[in-house]
C-alpha cells in the first residue's frame, strides 16, 4: 500500500538548468518523459546508497556529489563520496565506482483518438431554505492525457569485477523492490528490467568493468485546460412535503423549477 507520495529532490549534475515557461503556458501539469524519470531514478538510488556501509554516497548542501578534487583530499576520507551517481560524466578524472543514468529513447502510446479528453468538475453542496441538499457539479477543466513507453539505461562502472557484480545485485534489486513503489507513486512504472552482460575496457594501464541495466518504463503526461467564461447555475431542489413516502419520487426529482414557481409547487404544512 502506498502511504505517501514521495517527491524527488534535485538529481541532475548539470550546471546549466533551463526553466521554460512552456509548461505553464500550455497548462501542462505532468510530463514524465525524460527529465522527471531520470531525476526519480537518480534520487532514489542516491537515497539507497546514503545508508550503505561500503558504497556510501555523500553530497554537499546543494546536492552535488563530494568527489575528490584538486585540493588533494584523501579518497578514503569521510568527507568524500564512495560512489558517484549521476546522469552525465563531466569530470576530467573519472571517479569509480559510478552509476550513470541515460535515456535510451522511447515512444508515445496514444490512449484514444481524442487524447483521452475528459472534463474535470468541481463539486459543491447546495442547500435550500427547506433543508434539501443537492450536489452541483461545475465543469472547471478540459483534461487531456497520454502515456510514454520510455527506456533508460543504468550503467554501472567499477575498477574490479567483484565490485561490479555486487553493485549490479544491489541496483537491480533496489529498482525492482525498494524503489518500485516510490517510483510508481511518482508516475514512473517499471515494466521490465534486464541485466546486460559484463564487459571491460582499457583505462589508465588497467581495466574498467561495466554492466548496463536496461529499464522499460511506462509514464504519462497530463494537460488541464481551464474552462473560461463559465456561467454557473444554481438548481433548486423542492420537496412537496416534509414526510415523503419512502421509495417514491418527489416533485423535485421530476421537475426542473424556476424561482417564480417555488410557491406554487411547495406544500406548506403546519
Secondary structure by P-SEA (a helix, b strand, c coil): ccccccccccccccccccccccccccccccccccaaaaaaaaaaaaaaacccccbbbbbccccccccccccccccccccccccccccccccccccccbbbbbbcbbbbbbcccccbbbbbbbbbbbbccccbbbbbbbbcccccccccbbbbbbbbbbccaaaaaaaaaaaaaaaaccaaaaaaaacccccbbbbbbbbccccccbbbbbbbbbbbbccbbbbbbbbcbbbbbbbbbbbccccccccccccccccccccccccccccccc
